[in-house]
Amino acid sequence: MEAKDGSFGFDFAGTYTKIEPNRLIEYSFGDRKATVEFVEGTDAVTVRVTFDAEETHPVEQQRGGWQAILDKFRRHVEGGS
């Protein structure tokens, strides 16, 4: 993964550990784990990501990074860029 301007990047590798179609994806990366849940609402689907924070960066910074990824994914799914 890398910032568009090339100012920051890292390799991301993991292993899917559980998949429930249209509901849940769990994966591990290194000694950390994450869960992606797809929660169906009346007229929308909420995507919720829960992850083990790493110790190098503050939790709020990590949360902001994940939120930026989800926001971009939302724009993509809704037909934006």
Contacts in CASP RR format, 6 or more apart in sequence:
PFRMAT RR
TARGET T0000
AUTHOR 0000-0000-0000
METHOD contacts of the structure
MODEL  1
MEAKDGSFGFDFAGTYTKIEPNRLIEYSFGDRKATVEFVEGTDAVTVRVT
FDAEETHPVEQQRGGWQAILDKFRRHVEGGS
1 9 0 8 1.000
1 10 0 8 1.000
1 12 0 8 1.000
2 8 0 8 1.000
2 9 0 8 1.000
2 10 0 8 1.000
3 9 0 8 1.000
12 29 0 8 1.000
13 29 0 8 1.000
14 27 0 8 1.000
14 28 0 8 1.000
14 29 0 8 1.000
14 30 0 8 1.000
15 27 0 8 1.000
15 28 0 8 1.000
15 29 0 8 1.000
16 25 0 8 1.000
16 26 0 8 1.000
16 27 0 8 1.000
17 26 0 8 1.000
17 27 0 8 1.000
17 28 0 8 1.000
17 33 0 8 1.000
18 24 0 8 1.000
18 25 0 8 1.000
18 26 0 8 1.000
19 25 0 8 1.000
19 26 0 8 1.000
22 38 0 8 1.000
23 37 0 8 1.000
23 38 0 8 1.000
24 35 0 8 1.000
24 36 0 8 1.000
24 37 0 8 1.000
24 38 0 8 1.000
25 35 0 8 1.000
25 36 0 8 1.000
26 33 0 8 1.000
26 34 0 8 1.000
26 35 0 8 1.000
26 36 0 8 1.000
27 33 0 8 1.000
27 34 0 8 1.000
28 34 0 8 1.000
32 51 0 8 1.000
32 52 0 8 1.000
32 54 0 8 1.000
33 51 0 8 1.000
33 52 0 8 1.000
34 49 0 8 1.000
34 50 0 8 1.000
34 51 0 8 1.000
34 52 0 8 1.000
35 49 0 8 1.000
35 50 0 8 1.000
35 51 0 8 1.000
36 47 0 8 1.000
36 48 0 8 1.000
36 49 0 8 1.000
37 46 0 8 1.000
37 47 0 8 1.000
37 48 0 8 1.000
37 49 0 8 1.000
37 50 0 8 1.000
38 45 0 8 1.000
38 46 0 8 1.000
38 47 0 8 1.000
39 45 0 8 1.000
39 46 0 8 1.000
39 47 0 8 1.000
39 48 0 8 1.000
47 70 0 8 1.000
47 73 0 8 1.000
47 74 0 8 1.000
49 66 0 8 1.000
49 70 0 8 1.000
51 62 0 8 1.000
51 66 0 8 1.000
53 59 0 8 1.000
53 62 0 8 1.000
54 62 0 8 1.000
75 81 0 8 1.000
END
